[in-house]
Amino acid sequence: MKTYKVNLIDSNLMEINGIANHHLWEKAVALKDFSSPWQSETIENIEFRALHDGKNLFVSYKVDDSSLHIDRTDDTKKSVDNSDRVELFLRSDKRLDPYYCLEIDPLARVQDFMARPNREFDYLWDWPKQDIAIKSHITSTSFSVEIAISIDSLERFNLLRNDGHIEAGIFRAKYNQHENGRFKPTWITWVDPQTETPNFHTASAFGILKLEDFKLSKKV
């Protein structure tokens, strides 16, 4: 499985603002290894970074995009589902029973849900508000998203192993307008799931986030 190292930072120093410009992000590994295995068009740059301080997991996405598609019908999860977005899936085990999905658009609206095998989605489920913070920022050529998730919630949902690894899918949906006027998504992923058609809801789409010095940080 692909593995990304989540570096450790001192606690209580990171602040998210949606721009992802805090100096501590320089300590994170810049992950740019994204592709769309099912489509041939050029993929604009995507940069993922993650850090932890023993209390929270911090994640940032920076996405080049000068033609954002955002469904502004309302603030429901359905509008997020019809918009450009970044996605983070976290699973309890390779059986995907259950796994948790965070899909976030450029306005920091979130479609969060719990899922089980065979696309059994519980859209009434929400990540506890006290355990997550999300901010975003839009420019004329890009957007960025920052997420802070409490380590406590990751443990409660059995997503964080004793050795400090989390099994995660890192994705992006980019909507492009076709000749018929309709917008259709291009599905972009860190891990190629080796499926014939786009599918993030499969065990083969996940990699590993490995938290540096996790055991030591838990004792402090």
Order of alpha helices (4+ residues) and beta strands (2+ residues): beta-beta-beta-alpha-beta-beta-beta-beta-beta-beta-alpha-beta-beta-beta-alpha
